[in-house]
Amino acid sequence: MDKRYTSVEEQVEYSLDSIDEGRRIEVSARDLVYAYNTIWEMIGFFHNPDHYPNIAAVQKFIGSKDAGAFHLLAECYYRKLEVMLPADIHQEYDGGVLDNPASPYYHQPWDEQGSDKI
């Protein structure tokens, strides 16, 4: 992988060590179950390649901002999980402290990835 780009794991795990592992917050059980169920649906779809035999199947699953997996993820991110984050962590996101300075691999032009096909 081009060193200018990171894996998905590197994007997610960047700067987690800066947050105290013992720190706890109180969350809505209903919102947490919503997020848990959303992640479960992502796993349920992507764990079996037979569920996505072609790009059309993936596009149908992903959907749009109004329906489908993208809608669920946006609900989790913007309406459920975001309100659970403490103010100081919001400030760190706003200041870029928690954001990986390297782009994820999918920002790389496709021909640099060795393929011009998606």
C-alpha positions in Angstrom: 0.0 0.0 0.0 1.2 3.5 -0.8 2.6 5.0 2.4 0.6 8.2 1.8 -2.5 6.2 2.5 -3.7 4.1 5.4 -5.8 1.0 5.9 -9.3 1.2 7.3 -8.1 -0.1 10.6 -5.4 2.6 10.8 -8.0 5.2 10.3 -10.3 3.9 13.0 -7.5 3.1 15.5 -5.6 6.4 15.1 -5.2 8.3 18.4 -7.3 5.8 20.5 -4.3 5.5 22.8 -4.8 9.2 23.8 -8.2 8.3 25.4 -8.1 6.7 28.9 -9.3 3.1 28.5 -11.0 3.4 31.9 -13.0 6.4 31.1 -16.8 5.7 31.1 -19.8 7.6 29.9 -23.5 7.0 30.3 -25.5 6.2 27.1 -29.1 5.6 26.1 -29.5 1.8 26.0 -32.0 2.3 23.1 -29.5 4.3 21.0 -26.7 1.8 21.8 -28.9 -1.1 20.7 -29.7 0.8 17.5 -26.0 1.2 16.8 -25.3 -2.4 17.7 -28.0 -3.7 15.4 -26.7 -1.5 12.6 -23.2 -2.9 12.9 -24.7 -6.4 13.1 -26.5 -5.8 9.7 -23.2 -4.6 8.2 -21.5 -7.8 9.4 -24.5 -9.9 8.3 -24.2 -8.5 4.7 -20.5 -8.4 4.3 -19.5 -11.6 6.0 -20.7 -13.7 3.1 -19.6 -12.8 -0.5 -22.7 -14.5 -1.8 -24.7 -11.5 -0.5 -22.8 -9.2 -2.9 -22.2 -11.0 -6.1 -21.9 -7.7 -8.1 -21.7 -4.0 -7.6 -25.4 -3.6 -8.0 -26.0 -5.8 -4.9 -23.6 -3.6 -2.9 -25.3 -0.4 -4.2 -28.7 -1.8 -3.2 -27.5 -2.6 0.3 -25.8 0.7 0.8 -28.9 2.6 -0.4 -28.9 6.4 0.1 -29.2 9.0 2.8 -32.9 8.2 3.0 -32.9 4.4 3.1 -30.6 1.4 3.4 -27.2 0.9 5.1 -25.9 4.4 4.5 -29.1 5.8 6.1 -28.6 3.6 9.2 -24.9 4.5 9.5 -25.7 8.2 9.2 -28.4 7.9 11.9 -25.9 6.2 14.2 -23.2 8.8 13.5 -25.1 12.0 13.5 -28.1 11.3 15.8 -27.1 8.5 18.2 -23.4 8.3 18.8 -22.4 11.9 18.3 -24.5 13.1 21.3 -22.8 10.4 23.5 -19.3 11.9 23.0 -18.1 14.2 25.8 -17.5 17.9 25.0 -13.7 17.5 25.3 -13.6 14.7 22.7 -15.8 16.8 20.4 -13.3 19.6 20.7 -10.5 17.2 19.8 -12.3 16.1 16.7 -13.0 19.7 15.8 -9.3 20.5 16.3 -8.3 17.6 14.2 -6.4 15.9 17.1 -8.2 12.6 16.6 -8.2 12.6 12.8 -5.5 10.6 11.1 -3.5 13.1 9.0 -3.0 10.4 6.3 -5.9 9.7 3.9 -7.5 6.2 3.8 -6.5 4.0 0.8 -9.9 4.6 -0.9 -9.0 8.3 -1.5 -6.1 7.1 -3.7 -6.8 7.3 -7.4 -7.9 3.9 -8.7 -5.1 3.6 -11.2 -2.5 4.0 -8.4 -4.2 1.1 -6.6 -3.3 -1.1 -9.6 -6.8 -1.2 -11.0 -8.9 1.2 -13.0 -12.0 -0.9 -12.1 -14.2 -0.5 -9.1 
